[in-house]
Amino acid sequence: MDKHRLLGACGIYCGACDHYLSTLQEGKYLLEEIPGSGRNLIKVPCKGCKSENPADMCEWCAQCDIKLCAAKRSIDHCGLCDEFPCERMRSFRNDGLIHHKEAFKNIEILKVLGPEQWLEEQSKKWKCKSCNSSFSCYETVCHACGSVLDGYYPDKRK
């Protein structure tokens, strides 16, 4: 399996995705309901957008134009493309999903740090500062200890 499987070609960290986390033992609680979202993940677990088997990805990740474009160009992420930022990435960033807005910033950081250090920093970013439990970008309160989380949705915190 690709060691960078949690590095989305778009610059999104798959490790903060509720679908990915629900495949891990520590994220099984997400299969019931993502706290506060009303979303149920039973039908869409994912092992990262660079998983070798499309059946191991969410449908939208398996068919993602950005991911397919990067694979066709044999690049790890869009920051390695001479055409970045392309119209496809601009549309992605502006599609209304808050975590997609981070894509350009993440790509710029990736270009400076490199994938290994970026992945390490992202792994730390998406852990509760109080108990070290992993959380998704959709969560606002830690499922394990109840601490307020520093995610993408500060306006939805309890």
Summary of the structure (lengths in Angstrom):
residues: 158
radius of gyration: 15.2
end to end distance: 38.1
largest distance: 44.4
contacts: 465
relative contact order: 0.19
helix: 44%
strand: 4%
